[in-house]
Amino acid sequence: MTRELVLELLRCPTCRGRLERVEAADLRCRTCGEKTRVVNGIPRFVKDHDFDGIGAASRTRARFGYEWTHFSDWKPSRQTFVDYFSNFDLEWLRGRAVLDAGCGMGRHARQIAPFADKVVAVDFSNAIENAARNVADQPNVQCLQGDLTRLPVADDAFDFVFSMGVLHHIADTAGTLRGLVRALKPGGRMRLYLYWKRTGFAGALLSLVTLARRFTTRLPFPLLRFLCWMLSVFLMATVIVPYRALARLGVNVKDTWPLAIYIKYPFNVLYNDQFDRFSAPIEKRYSADEVRSLLESAGLHDISVHSRYGWIGDGVK
């Protein structure tokens, strides 16, 4: 059931009106009267018929719903969370409201919850079911099924908004980011993770991946998952294991080397990431200057951009 402490943070995605509870614990907009069902404790601001087509948004929703259903264990992502928030003072979140924009199966919401007062985790796919299960023991987390391009949350409501590995899969990245910034309180902080552009050998490999994606993004999900498993086994044997051997011999395996990140991650993270890489219909990559420009255009200041197997971009509203 939707908690009162979270209800105050929600808004109708159609007219931005306040919401109230009605029969069967569902929600209704006080302004336009539109109803939102609450199923398994999750307000459903996304309706299946909104994504009945074959366009990029529908395909993205279907693929990420499939991905986070089959890769639903949050525990292998513990190190990912450490990497994404390694230079962030999590103690700053005490007593504050947090928005996880594009939560997938809830891996980051689950790990940030012990530091925050309130966490709202939003995803537009059916993966929100797995997110709710993964955060079930965190009473301060509320999951919403909602579209980031039509956020069902109040303006100026959150102290911290983060979106890790999501906006580069959305057609209108800049517009979606502006919506996330509207959800921030003045003085609130934003953190993004975006794919980076690469040059040299790594850039050439990514060009091959981009070429392959023209085919792989059209494959049936089970077949693609099997092919990604085979690719992951190959990469583990020919790249990751040799990297680990070099590291044990004292060689400095640099973060910028292709796939070097997976030295410290379990196999399932490599496997999950390959499926992610070859399945998402939209994939954008950015330079550091482009990330900075994106954050500036959304109205943020005190911007910093640093590399972490991609770009971590921070800003203040």
C-alpha positions as CSV (number, residue, x, y, z in Angstrom):
1,M,0.0,0.0,0.0
2,T,1.3,3.5,-0.9
3,R,2.7,5.1,2.2
4,E,1.5,8.6,3.2
5,L,5.2,9.8,3.5
6,V,5.6,9.0,-0.2
7,L,2.2,10.1,-1.4
8,E,3.1,13.7,-0.8
9,L,5.9,13.3,-3.3
10,L,3.7,12.0,-6.1
11,R,1.9,13.9,-8.8
12,C,-0.4,13.1,-11.7
13,P,1.8,12.7,-14.8
14,T,-1.0,14.1,-17.0
15,C,-1.8,17.4,-15.3
16,R,0.7,17.5,-12.3
17,G,-2.2,17.5,-9.8
18,R,-2.0,16.1,-6.3
19,L,-3.1,12.5,-5.7
20,E,-5.4,11.0,-3.1
21,R,-6.4,7.5,-2.1
22,V,-9.7,6.1,-3.3
23,E,-11.4,2.7,-3.1
24,A,-9.2,-0.4,-3.1
25,A,-6.2,1.8,-2.1
26,D,-5.9,3.1,-5.7
27,L,-5.0,6.7,-6.4
28,R,-6.9,9.5,-8.1
29,C,-5.8,12.9,-9.3
30,R,-7.6,15.7,-7.4
31,T,-7.4,18.0,-10.4
32,C,-8.2,15.9,-13.5
33,G,-9.7,12.8,-11.8
34,E,-7.5,10.3,-13.6
35,K,-7.2,7.1,-11.6
36,T,-4.0,5.1,-11.0
37,R,-4.2,1.5,-10.0
38,V,-2.0,0.3,-7.1
39,V,-1.1,-3.4,-7.7
40,N,1.1,-5.3,-5.2
41,G,1.8,-2.0,-3.5
42,I,3.1,-0.4,-6.6
43,P,1.3,2.6,-8.2
44,R,1.0,1.9,-11.9
45,F,1.4,5.2,-13.8
46,V,2.3,3.3,-17.0
47,K,-0.4,1.4,-18.9
48,D,0.5,-1.4,-21.2
49,H,-1.4,0.1,-24.1
50,D,0.8,3.2,-23.9
51,F,3.6,1.0,-25.3
52,D,1.6,-1.3,-27.7
53,G,3.6,-0.1,-30.8
54,I,6.8,-1.3,-32.3
55,G,8.7,2.0,-31.8
56,A,11.9,2.4,-29.9
57,A,10.2,3.2,-26.6
58,S,8.0,0.1,-26.7
59,R,11.0,-2.1,-27.6
60,T,13.1,-0.5,-24.9
61,R,10.5,-1.2,-22.3
62,A,10.1,-4.8,-23.4
63,R,13.8,-5.5,-23.5
64,F,14.6,-4.0,-20.1
65,G,11.6,-5.7,-18.6
66,Y,13.0,-9.0,-19.9
67,E,16.6,-8.2,-18.9
68,W,15.8,-7.3,-15.3
69,T,13.5,-10.2,-14.9
70,H,16.2,-12.7,-15.9
71,F,19.0,-10.8,-14.1
72,S,17.1,-10.0,-11.0
73,D,19.6,-10.7,-8.2
74,W,20.9,-7.4,-6.9
75,K,23.8,-9.0,-4.9
76,P,26.3,-9.3,-7.8
77,S,26.0,-5.5,-8.3
78,R,27.4,-4.6,-4.9
79,Q,30.7,-3.6,-6.4
80,T,29.0,-1.7,-9.2
81,F,27.3,0.5,-6.5
82,V,30.7,1.0,-4.8
83,D,32.1,2.2,-8.1
84,Y,29.3,4.5,-9.0
85,F,29.2,6.2,-5.6
86,S,32.9,5.8,-4.6
87,N,33.4,9.6,-4.3
88,F,29.9,10.5,-3.0
89,D,29.4,11.1,0.7
90,L,26.5,8.8,1.4
91,E,26.2,10.1,4.9
92,W,24.9,13.4,3.3
93,L,21.7,11.5,2.5
94,R,20.7,11.2,6.1
95,G,17.2,12.6,6.5
96,R,16.9,13.3,2.8
97,A,14.6,12.2,0.0
98,V,16.1,10.3,-3.0
99,L,14.8,9.5,-6.4
100,D,16.2,6.5,-8.4
101,A,15.3,7.3,-12.0
102,G,15.2,4.1,-14.0
103,C,15.8,1.7,-11.1
104,G,15.6,-1.6,-13.1
105,M,15.4,-4.4,-10.6
106,G,16.2,-2.1,-7.7
107,R,19.9,-2.9,-7.2
108,H,20.9,0.7,-6.4
109,A,17.8,1.7,-4.6
110,R,18.3,-1.4,-2.4
111,Q,21.9,-0.3,-1.5
112,I,21.3,3.4,-1.1
113,A,18.2,3.0,1.1
114,P,20.0,2.5,4.4
115,F,21.5,6.0,4.1
116,A,18.4,7.9,3.1
117,D,15.2,8.9,4.7
118,K,12.9,8.2,1.8
119,V,13.7,6.6,-1.6
120,V,11.3,6.6,-4.6
121,A,12.4,4.1,-7.2
122,V,10.9,4.5,-10.7
123,D,11.0,2.2,-13.7
124,F,8.6,1.9,-16.7
125,S,9.1,-1.8,-17.3
126,N,7.8,-4.9,-15.6
127,A,11.1,-5.1,-13.9
128,I,9.5,-2.9,-11.2
129,E,8.1,-6.2,-9.8
130,N,11.6,-7.5,-9.1
131,A,12.7,-4.1,-7.8
132,A,9.8,-4.3,-5.2
133,R,11.0,-7.7,-4.1
134,N,14.6,-6.6,-3.8
135,V,13.7,-3.7,-1.6
136,A,11.0,-5.4,0.4
137,D,13.1,-5.3,3.5
138,Q,13.8,-1.6,3.2
139,P,10.6,0.1,4.6
140,N,11.7,3.5,3.4
141,V,11.6,2.6,-0.4
142,Q,8.5,3.1,-2.5
143,C,8.5,1.6,-6.1
144,L,6.6,3.3,-8.9
145,Q,5.9,2.1,-12.4
146,G,6.3,5.3,-14.3
147,D,7.8,6.8,-17.4
148,L,10.8,9.1,-16.9
149,T,9.6,11.3,-19.8
150,R,6.4,11.9,-17.8
151,L,7.6,11.7,-14.2
152,P,4.8,11.0,-11.6
153,V,6.6,13.0,-8.9
154,A,6.3,16.5,-7.5
155,D,8.6,19.3,-8.6
156,D,11.2,20.5,-6.0
157,A,10.6,17.3,-4.0
158,F,14.0,15.5,-3.8
159,D,17.3,16.3,-2.3
160,F,19.1,13.8,-4.5
161,V,18.3,12.3,-7.9
162,F,20.4,9.7,-9.6
163,S,20.0,7.9,-12.9
164,M,22.7,5.3,-13.6
165,G,23.0,3.9,-17.2
166,V,19.5,5.0,-18.3
167,L,19.4,8.3,-20.1
168,H,21.6,7.1,-22.9
169,H,18.9,4.7,-23.8
170,I,16.2,7.4,-24.2
171,A,15.5,9.2,-27.4
172,D,15.0,12.6,-25.7
173,T,17.9,12.5,-23.3
174,A,18.0,16.3,-22.7
175,G,14.3,16.6,-22.2
176,T,14.2,13.7,-19.8
177,L,17.1,15.2,-17.8
178,R,15.2,18.5,-17.5
179,G,12.3,16.6,-16.0
180,L,14.6,15.0,-13.4
181,V,16.0,18.4,-12.6
182,R,12.5,19.7,-12.0
183,A,12.1,17.0,-9.3
184,L,15.1,18.4,-7.4
185,K,14.8,20.8,-4.6
186,P,16.8,24.0,-5.1
187,G,20.3,23.1,-3.8
188,G,19.6,19.4,-4.5
189,R,22.2,17.2,-6.2
190,M,22.1,15.1,-9.4
191,R,24.3,12.2,-10.4
192,L,24.2,10.5,-13.8
193,Y,26.1,7.6,-15.4
194,L,26.4,7.8,-19.2
195,Y,28.4,5.7,-21.7
196,W,31.6,7.3,-22.9
197,K,32.9,7.7,-26.4
198,R,36.2,5.9,-27.0
199,T,39.0,6.3,-29.4
200,G,41.8,4.1,-30.6
201,F,41.5,0.3,-30.3
202,A,38.6,0.6,-27.8
203,G,36.8,2.9,-30.2
204,A,37.3,0.5,-33.0
205,L,35.8,-2.4,-30.9
206,L,32.8,-0.2,-30.0
207,S,32.3,0.5,-33.7
208,L,32.0,-3.2,-34.3
209,V,29.6,-3.5,-31.5
210,T,27.5,-0.7,-33.0
211,L,27.5,-2.6,-36.3
212,A,26.4,-5.8,-34.6
213,R,23.6,-4.1,-32.7
214,R,21.8,-3.4,-36.0
215,F,21.2,-7.2,-36.0
216,T,21.1,-8.1,-32.3
217,T,18.5,-5.6,-31.2
218,R,16.0,-7.4,-33.5
219,L,16.7,-10.9,-32.1
220,P,14.2,-12.8,-29.9
221,F,15.1,-12.3,-26.3
222,P,15.9,-15.9,-25.4
223,L,18.2,-16.4,-28.4
224,L,20.0,-13.1,-27.7
225,R,20.4,-14.1,-24.1
226,F,22.0,-17.4,-25.1
227,L,24.3,-15.7,-27.6
228,C,25.4,-13.2,-24.9
229,W,26.1,-16.0,-22.5
230,M,28.4,-17.6,-25.1
231,L,30.1,-14.3,-25.8
232,S,30.5,-13.7,-22.0
233,V,32.2,-17.1,-21.6
234,F,34.5,-16.3,-24.5
235,L,35.4,-12.9,-23.1
236,M,35.9,-14.3,-19.6
237,A,38.4,-16.9,-20.9
238,T,40.3,-14.8,-23.4
239,V,40.2,-11.3,-21.8
240,I,39.2,-11.2,-18.1
241,V,41.1,-14.2,-16.9
242,P,44.3,-13.0,-18.6
243,Y,43.8,-9.6,-17.1
244,R,43.5,-11.1,-13.7
245,A,46.6,-13.1,-14.2
246,L,48.5,-10.0,-15.2
247,A,47.2,-8.1,-12.1
248,R,48.4,-11.0,-9.9
249,L,51.9,-10.6,-11.5
250,G,51.9,-6.9,-10.5
251,V,51.0,-5.5,-13.9
252,N,48.9,-2.3,-13.7
253,V,45.7,-3.2,-15.6
254,K,44.4,0.2,-16.4
255,D,40.7,1.1,-16.2
256,T,40.7,2.3,-19.7
257,W,41.7,-1.1,-21.1
258,P,38.7,-2.8,-22.9
259,L,36.6,-4.7,-20.4
260,A,39.1,-4.1,-17.5
261,I,36.2,-3.3,-15.2
262,Y,35.2,-6.9,-15.1
263,I,38.4,-8.0,-13.3
264,K,36.6,-7.3,-10.0
265,Y,33.1,-8.3,-11.0
266,P,31.5,-11.8,-11.0
267,F,30.6,-13.5,-14.3
268,N,26.9,-12.6,-14.1
269,V,27.7,-8.9,-14.2
270,L,29.7,-9.4,-17.4
271,Y,26.9,-11.6,-18.8
272,N,24.2,-9.1,-17.8
273,D,26.1,-6.2,-19.4
274,Q,26.6,-8.0,-22.7
275,F,22.8,-8.6,-22.9
276,D,22.3,-4.9,-22.0
277,R,24.8,-3.8,-24.7
278,F,23.3,-5.8,-27.5
279,S,19.6,-5.5,-26.7
280,A,18.8,-1.9,-26.1
281,P,17.3,-0.3,-29.2
282,I,18.9,3.1,-28.4
283,E,22.5,3.6,-27.3
284,K,24.2,7.0,-27.1
285,R,27.7,7.8,-26.2
286,Y,29.2,11.0,-24.9
287,S,32.5,12.9,-24.5
288,A,33.2,14.5,-21.2
289,D,32.5,17.9,-22.7
290,E,29.1,16.7,-24.0
291,V,28.1,15.4,-20.6
292,R,29.1,18.7,-19.1
293,S,27.1,20.6,-21.7
294,L,24.1,18.3,-21.1
295,L,24.1,19.0,-17.4
296,E,24.5,22.8,-18.0
297,S,21.7,22.9,-20.5
298,A,19.4,21.3,-17.8
299,G,20.1,24.2,-15.5
300,L,22.6,22.6,-13.1
301,H,25.7,24.3,-11.7
302,D,28.8,23.2,-9.8
303,I,29.2,20.5,-12.4
304,S,31.9,17.9,-12.4
305,V,32.5,15.0,-14.8
306,H,34.9,12.2,-14.1
307,S,35.6,8.8,-15.7
308,R,34.4,5.6,-14.1
309,Y,34.1,3.0,-16.8
310,G,32.0,5.7,-18.5
311,W,31.2,9.2,-17.3
312,I,29.9,10.1,-13.8
313,G,28.3,13.5,-14.1
314,D,27.3,15.6,-11.0
315,G,25.5,18.9,-10.7
316,V,23.6,21.0,-8.3
317,K,20.2,22.7,-8.9
